C-alpha cells in the first residue's frame, strides 16, 4: 500500500452547522486549565532564570519573558485551530504534513553538513523553527492514521515493517543532526502507537534488538559524536572532578541537583534562589527549568509541577480509553507516551538519573517550537474528546 495512508475522502468543511457547535460542549476544560497553569509557571520561571543574566549585560530583563508570552499566544492559536478543524480533518492531510516536515529535516541536515555546523532549527530572524519539534505531533498523527485505516486488531508483520519505515526516516534525519534527545522522544511516541495498535511481542523484541544494534553501529561509525557519548559517561561519573572533558556536564548536573535540594520543603521564595540568581546553571530556562522551580518553591512546588503533568497524562489516558474510534485511541496513546517520556527525561536529567539531552520541559521551558508543537498535541487529544459522541 502507498504512503497515502488509505485516506478516505476529505471530511466536509469543519465549519459547517452543528459540526462546530456540538463538539465544544465536550471540551476537557480541566486539562486545559492544567496546561495553562504550567504555561504560566513557565513564564514566571523564565523571568527568574534569565533576568539576572540580562541585567548583567545591560539588556532588558523582560526580553525572554516577553517572547515567551508571545509564544504562549501562538500556542493558544494553534491549540484552538486544531480543536476547531478536528483530528479527522487533519488526518486527511497527514501525508502532506509528514512529507513537508521530513523534507525540512532533510534540508536542515544538508545545511548543517554544508556549513560544518550543528543545525537544529531554521533561523528566520524574529523566530527560529525547529522541525524536530514539529515532527512530534506529525508522526503521531501519521501513524495513528496508518493503523486506523489498516483496521486490524493484531498488527501483521508487513504493517509493522511499513510503520518502522515511516517512522524511521524522520528518526534517522533527527539523529543525524545530531539530536538524540528529540529522536528518542519521537521513538517513545511511536512506541505508544505501536503498543495500542496491537503490535505483537516478538515484533517489540525485534525492534529492541534492531535499535540496540543500530546504536552500537552509530557509535562505531562516528554518527554519535564524542560529546554525546560524554553525556552517558557523565551520568555514571557524577562525582568525577578530575576528568576535564566531563567537567562542564558534571558541574551542570551537580548545580542543578544542588538547586533542587537547596529549596527544601517550601523553597527560598520567588527570585530568592542563590544558585538561580547566581547564574550557576547554564541554559536553565530551556534545559533545567525544574531546578529553578525546586530552589524557589521547594518540594511543594516540584510536586505541584509533577502533579499537573500527572493530571494531564491521566486525562489523556481517559480520553484515549473512551475514544469512539481506533484513530482517536492511537492518537491519545502517542501523545501520552511522548509526553510521559519527555517529562521523565527532562526532570530525570535535572536530578541526575538520566543523561543530559537538551530536551525542554513541555509548556514550561523557554522556546516557541516546542510550545506550539505541544499545543498541537493537546489539541489533537481535545479533538478526540470533543468528537467522541459524533
C-alpha positions as CSV (number, residue, x, y, z in Angstrom):
1,X,0.0,0.0,0.0
2,X,1.1,3.5,-0.7
3,X,2.0,6.1,1.9
4,X,-1.3,7.8,1.2
5,X,-2.5,6.0,4.3
6,X,-5.5,4.6,2.6
7,X,-7.1,8.0,3.3
8,X,-10.8,8.3,2.9
9,X,-12.5,11.2,1.2
10,X,-11.8,14.5,2.8
11,X,-14.3,15.3,5.6
12,X,-16.8,18.0,5.0
13,X,-15.9,21.6,5.9
14,X,-15.4,21.5,9.7
15,X,-17.1,25.0,9.9
16,X,-20.5,23.6,8.9
17,X,-23.5,24.0,11.1
18,X,-23.7,21.6,14.1
19,X,-20.2,20.1,13.4
20,X,-18.6,23.0,15.1
21,X,-21.3,23.8,17.7
22,X,-21.8,20.4,19.3
23,X,-18.2,19.3,19.9
24,X,-17.3,22.3,22.0
25,X,-19.6,21.0,24.7
26,X,-17.2,18.2,25.3
27,X,-14.0,20.2,25.8
28,X,-11.9,18.9,28.7
29,X,-11.5,22.2,30.4
30,X,-9.7,20.7,33.4
31,X,-6.9,19.5,31.2
32,X,-6.7,22.9,29.5
33,X,-6.5,24.6,32.9
34,X,-3.6,22.3,33.9
35,X,-1.8,23.1,30.7
36,X,-2.4,26.8,31.2
37,X,-1.1,26.6,34.8
38,X,2.1,25.0,33.5
39,X,2.5,27.7,30.9
40,X,2.1,30.5,33.5
41,X,4.6,28.8,35.8
42,X,6.9,28.6,32.8
43,X,6.6,32.4,32.1
44,X,7.4,33.3,35.7
45,X,10.2,30.8,35.8
46,X,11.8,32.1,32.6
47,X,11.9,35.6,34.1
48,X,13.6,34.2,37.2
49,X,16.2,32.3,35.2
50,X,17.0,34.9,32.5
51,X,16.7,38.3,34.1
52,X,19.9,38.2,36.3
53,X,22.0,37.4,33.2
54,X,20.3,40.1,31.1
55,X,20.7,42.7,33.8
56,X,24.5,42.0,33.9
57,X,24.7,42.5,30.2
58,X,22.7,45.8,30.4
59,X,19.8,44.3,28.4
60,X,16.1,44.3,29.0
61,X,15.4,41.8,31.8
62,X,12.0,41.1,30.3
63,X,13.3,40.2,26.9
64,X,12.9,36.4,27.0
65,X,9.8,36.7,29.2
66,X,8.0,38.8,26.6
67,X,9.0,36.5,23.8
68,X,7.7,33.5,25.8
69,X,4.3,35.3,26.3
70,X,4.1,35.8,22.5
71,X,5.0,32.1,22.1
72,X,2.1,31.2,24.5
73,X,-0.3,33.2,22.4
74,X,0.9,31.4,19.3
75,X,0.4,28.1,21.1
76,X,-3.1,29.1,22.1
77,X,-3.9,29.9,18.4
78,X,-2.5,26.6,17.3
79,X,-4.5,24.7,20.0
80,X,-7.7,26.4,19.1
81,X,-7.1,25.8,15.3
82,X,-6.6,22.0,15.9
83,X,-9.7,21.8,18.1
84,X,-11.7,23.7,15.6
85,X,-10.8,21.8,12.5
86,X,-10.6,18.5,14.2
87,X,-8.3,15.4,14.1
88,X,-10.3,13.8,11.3
89,X,-9.7,16.7,9.0
90,X,-6.0,16.8,9.9
91,X,-6.0,13.0,9.2
92,X,-6.9,13.8,5.6
93,X,-3.8,16.0,5.1
94,X,-1.4,13.9,7.3
95,X,0.6,12.7,4.3
96,X,1.3,16.3,3.2
97,X,2.3,17.3,6.7
98,X,4.6,14.3,7.0
99,X,6.2,15.0,3.6
100,X,6.8,18.7,4.3
101,X,8.3,18.1,7.7
102,X,10.5,15.3,6.6
103,X,11.7,17.4,3.7
104,X,12.5,20.3,6.0
105,X,14.5,17.9,8.2
106,X,16.4,16.7,5.1
107,X,17.2,20.3,4.1
108,X,18.3,21.2,7.6
109,X,20.7,18.2,7.6
110,X,22.2,19.2,4.3
111,X,22.6,22.8,5.5
112,X,24.4,21.6,8.6
113,X,26.7,19.3,6.6
114,X,27.5,22.1,4.2
115,X,28.3,24.6,6.9
116,X,30.1,22.0,9.1
117,X,27.9,23.2,12.0
118,X,25.2,21.6,14.1
119,X,21.8,22.9,12.8
120,X,18.7,22.1,14.8
121,X,16.5,24.9,13.5
122,X,15.8,27.4,10.7
123,X,16.7,30.9,11.9
124,X,14.0,33.1,10.4
125,X,15.3,36.3,12.2
126,X,12.5,37.0,14.6
127,X,11.9,33.3,15.4
128,X,13.7,30.0,14.9
129,X,11.6,27.0,13.8
130,X,12.8,23.5,14.9
131,X,11.4,20.8,12.6
132,X,12.2,18.0,15.1
133,X,9.6,19.6,17.4
134,X,7.1,19.8,14.6
135,X,7.6,16.2,13.7
136,X,6.5,15.0,17.2
137,X,2.8,15.6,16.6
138,X,3.0,15.0,12.9
139,X,4.4,11.5,13.3
140,X,1.9,10.6,15.9
141,X,-0.9,11.8,13.6
142,X,0.6,9.9,10.6
143,X,1.0,6.5,12.4
144,X,-2.4,6.8,14.1
145,X,-4.0,7.4,10.6
146,X,-2.0,4.5,9.1
147,X,-3.1,1.9,11.7
148,X,-6.6,3.2,11.9
149,X,-7.0,2.7,8.2
150,X,-5.5,-0.8,8.5
151,X,-8.4,-1.8,10.8
152,X,-6.7,-4.9,12.3
153,X,-6.8,-6.0,16.0
154,X,-3.4,-7.6,15.7
155,X,-0.7,-6.0,13.6
156,X,0.7,-8.3,10.9
157,X,4.4,-8.2,10.2
158,X,4.2,-6.3,6.9
159,X,2.2,-3.5,8.6
160,X,4.8,-3.4,11.4
161,X,7.7,-3.0,8.9
162,X,5.9,-0.3,7.0
163,X,5.3,1.6,10.2
164,X,9.0,1.3,11.0
165,X,9.9,2.7,7.6
166,X,7.5,5.7,8.1
167,X,8.9,6.4,11.5
168,X,12.5,5.5,10.6
169,X,13.1,8.3,8.0
170,X,12.5,11.3,10.3
171,X,14.1,9.4,13.3
172,X,17.3,9.0,11.3
173,X,17.3,12.6,10.0
174,X,16.9,13.9,13.5
175,X,19.5,11.6,15.0
176,X,22.0,12.7,12.3
177,X,21.6,16.4,13.1
178,X,22.6,15.2,15.8
179,X,19.7,15.5,18.2
180,X,19.4,12.2,20.0
181,X,17.1,13.6,22.7
182,X,14.4,14.5,20.2
183,X,14.9,11.3,18.2
184,X,14.3,9.2,21.4
185,X,11.2,11.3,22.2
186,X,9.8,10.6,18.8
187,X,10.6,6.9,19.3
188,X,8.6,7.0,22.5
189,X,5.6,8.3,20.7
190,X,6.0,5.6,18.0
191,X,6.2,3.0,20.7
192,X,2.9,4.3,22.3
193,X,1.0,4.0,19.0
194,X,2.5,0.6,18.2
195,X,1.6,-0.8,21.6
196,X,-2.1,0.2,21.4
197,X,-2.3,-0.7,17.7
198,X,-1.7,-4.4,18.5
199,X,2.0,-4.9,17.9
200,X,3.0,-8.5,18.7
201,X,5.5,-9.2,21.5
202,X,8.1,-10.7,19.1
203,X,8.0,-7.6,17.0
204,X,8.9,-5.5,20.0
205,X,11.8,-7.8,20.7
206,X,12.8,-7.4,17.1
207,X,12.8,-3.6,17.2
208,X,14.6,-3.5,20.6
209,X,17.4,-5.7,19.2
210,X,17.5,-3.6,16.0
211,X,17.7,-0.3,18.0
212,X,20.5,-1.7,20.1
213,X,22.5,-2.8,17.1
214,X,21.8,0.5,15.3
215,X,23.0,2.4,18.3
216,X,26.2,0.4,18.5
217,X,26.8,0.8,14.8
218,X,26.3,4.5,15.0
219,X,28.9,4.7,17.8
220,X,31.4,2.7,15.8
221,X,30.8,4.7,12.6
222,X,31.1,8.1,14.4
223,X,27.5,9.1,13.8
224,X,27.1,9.5,17.6
225,X,29.6,12.3,18.5
226,X,32.1,12.1,21.3
227,X,30.3,14.9,23.2
228,X,27.1,12.9,23.1
229,X,28.8,9.8,24.5
230,X,30.3,12.0,27.2
231,X,26.7,12.6,28.5
232,X,26.3,9.0,29.2
233,X,29.8,8.8,30.8
234,X,28.9,11.9,32.9
235,X,25.8,10.1,34.1
236,X,27.8,7.3,35.7
237,X,30.6,9.6,36.9
238,X,28.7,12.4,38.6
239,X,31.3,12.8,41.3
240,X,34.2,12.9,38.9
241,X,36.3,16.0,39.5
242,X,39.5,15.1,37.6
243,X,38.3,14.5,34.0
244,X,38.4,17.8,32.3
245,X,36.3,16.6,29.4
246,X,33.4,15.8,31.7
247,X,33.8,18.9,33.9
248,X,31.1,21.0,32.3
249,X,28.4,18.3,32.2
250,X,29.2,17.1,35.7
251,X,29.1,20.6,37.2
252,X,25.9,21.4,35.3
253,X,24.1,18.5,36.7
254,X,25.7,18.9,40.2
255,X,24.4,22.5,40.4
256,X,21.0,21.5,39.1
257,X,20.7,18.8,41.8
258,X,22.0,21.2,44.4
259,X,19.4,23.8,43.5
260,X,16.6,21.3,43.8
261,X,17.9,20.1,47.2
262,X,18.5,23.7,48.4
263,X,14.8,24.5,48.1
264,X,13.9,22.2,51.0
265,X,10.2,21.7,51.6
266,X,8.9,25.1,50.7
267,X,11.7,26.8,48.8
268,X,13.6,30.0,49.2
269,X,10.9,32.2,47.6
270,X,10.4,33.6,44.1
271,X,13.6,35.3,42.8
272,X,15.4,34.4,46.0
273,X,17.3,31.3,44.8
274,X,21.0,31.8,45.2
275,X,22.0,29.3,42.6
276,X,19.4,30.5,40.1
277,X,20.2,34.2,40.7
278,X,23.9,33.4,40.6
279,X,23.7,32.0,37.1
280,X,25.4,28.8,38.1
281,X,23.3,26.6,35.8
282,X,23.7,27.1,32.0
283,X,20.6,27.1,29.8
284,X,18.5,26.9,32.9
285,X,15.4,28.4,31.2
286,X,15.4,25.8,28.5
287,X,17.0,22.6,29.8
288,X,16.9,22.8,33.6
289,X,13.8,24.9,34.5
290,X,12.9,22.3,37.1
291,X,16.0,23.2,39.1
292,X,14.8,26.8,39.4
293,X,11.3,25.6,40.5
294,X,12.8,23.3,43.1
295,X,15.1,26.0,44.5
296,X,12.5,28.7,44.7
297,X,9.4,26.7,45.6
298,X,10.9,23.6,47.2
299,X,9.5,20.1,47.3
300,X,5.9,21.6,47.3
301,X,6.5,23.5,44.1
302,X,8.1,20.4,42.5
303,X,5.2,18.2,43.5
304,X,2.7,20.7,42.1
305,X,4.5,20.7,38.7
306,X,4.8,16.9,38.6
307,X,1.1,16.7,39.8
308,X,0.0,18.9,36.9
309,X,1.8,16.7,34.4
310,X,0.4,13.6,36.0
311,X,-3.1,15.0,35.8
312,X,-2.7,15.8,32.1
313,X,-1.4,12.3,31.5
314,X,-4.4,10.9,33.4
315,X,-6.8,12.9,31.3
316,X,-5.1,11.9,28.0
317,X,-5.3,8.2,29.1
318,X,-9.0,8.5,30.0
319,X,-9.8,10.3,26.7
320,X,-7.9,7.6,24.8
321,X,-9.8,4.8,26.6
322,X,-13.2,6.5,25.9
323,X,-12.4,7.4,22.2
324,X,-15.1,6.2,19.8
325,X,-12.6,5.2,17.1
326,X,-9.2,3.4,16.8
327,X,-7.8,6.6,15.3
328,X,-8.6,8.5,18.4
329,X,-7.2,5.8,20.7
330,X,-3.9,5.7,18.7
331,X,-3.6,9.5,18.8
332,X,-4.1,9.6,22.6
333,X,-1.6,6.7,23.0
334,X,1.1,8.5,21.0
335,X,0.6,11.8,22.9
336,X,0.6,10.0,26.2
337,X,3.9,8.2,25.5
338,X,5.6,11.2,24.1
339,X,4.6,13.5,27.0
340,X,5.5,10.9,29.6
341,X,8.9,10.2,28.2
342,X,9.9,13.9,27.7
343,X,8.8,14.9,31.2
344,X,10.7,12.0,32.6
345,X,13.8,12.7,30.6
346,X,13.9,16.4,31.4
347,X,13.2,16.1,35.2
348,X,15.4,13.0,35.2
349,X,18.5,14.8,33.9
350,X,17.9,17.6,36.4
351,X,18.1,15.2,39.3
352,X,20.8,13.1,37.8
353,X,19.1,9.9,36.8
354,X,19.1,10.3,33.0
355,X,21.8,11.7,30.7
356,X,21.7,15.4,29.8
357,X,19.8,15.6,26.5
358,X,18.8,19.2,25.9
359,X,15.1,18.3,25.8
360,X,12.8,21.1,27.0
361,X,10.2,20.6,29.8
362,X,6.8,20.7,28.0
363,X,4.9,24.0,28.4
364,X,7.5,25.3,31.0
365,X,10.8,25.7,29.1
366,X,11.6,28.7,27.0
367,X,11.0,28.3,23.3
368,X,8.3,28.6,20.7
369,X,8.7,25.5,18.5
370,X,8.2,23.0,21.4
371,X,5.4,25.1,22.9
372,X,3.4,25.2,19.7
373,X,4.1,21.5,19.0
374,X,2.8,20.5,22.4
375,X,-0.3,22.8,21.9
376,X,-1.0,20.9,18.7
377,X,-0.7,17.5,20.5
378,X,-3.0,18.7,23.3
379,X,-5.4,20.0,20.6
380,X,-5.4,16.6,18.9
381,X,-6.4,14.9,22.2
382,X,-9.0,17.5,22.9
383,X,-10.5,17.0,19.4
384,X,-10.8,13.3,20.2
385,X,-12.7,14.1,23.3
386,X,-14.8,16.8,21.7
387,X,-16.0,14.5,18.9
388,X,-16.3,11.2,20.7
389,X,-20.1,11.3,20.6
390,X,-20.2,12.4,16.9
